[in-house]
Amino acid sequence: MKLKNVLIVVKDIEKSKQFYHDLFGLDVVLDNDGNMILTEGLVLQDEKIWKKFLGKDIIPGNNSCELYFEERYIEGFVEKLEKLYPSIQYVNRLMVHSWGQKVVRFYDLDGNLIEVGTPM
C-alpha cells in the first residue's frame, strides 16, 4: 500500500488552483467538477462537496496539519509570496530554527497551514 494523495478543502477551487500554481508550480492532472488533482499529489476538494459528504461543518484554520514544501531559494520564494499575495496571513515570517533550517509558515486562501523550509 502507498499514500497517493493529500486532500484539502477549499471554498473557491479556481482561486486555489491559481494559488498553488503561482507559488509552488503545481499543475492540474485531473479536474473532476469540484475535485481537482494537482501534480505532487495535492487534491483540492470543493467545500460544498466535502461538507455534504461528511455531514459536518468545515473548520478552516484548525491547525491540525500542514502542507510542507522545501525550497532552496527561500528568500526568493518569500519575495514572490509577498508580491503575489500581499495580504497572506503568516504564522511566522521567515525565521531560522536552532538547527539552521530557514522556514516560513502561512495559511493558504482557505486557512490550510503551509510550511516552506530549506532542505535539510
Secondary structure, 3 states (H helix, E strand, C coil): CCCCCEEEEECCHHHHHHHHHHHHCCCEEEECCCEEEEHHHEEEEEHHHHHHHHCCCCCCCCCCCEEEEECCCHHHHHHHHHHHCCCCCEEEEEEECCCCCEEEEEECCCCCEEEEECCC
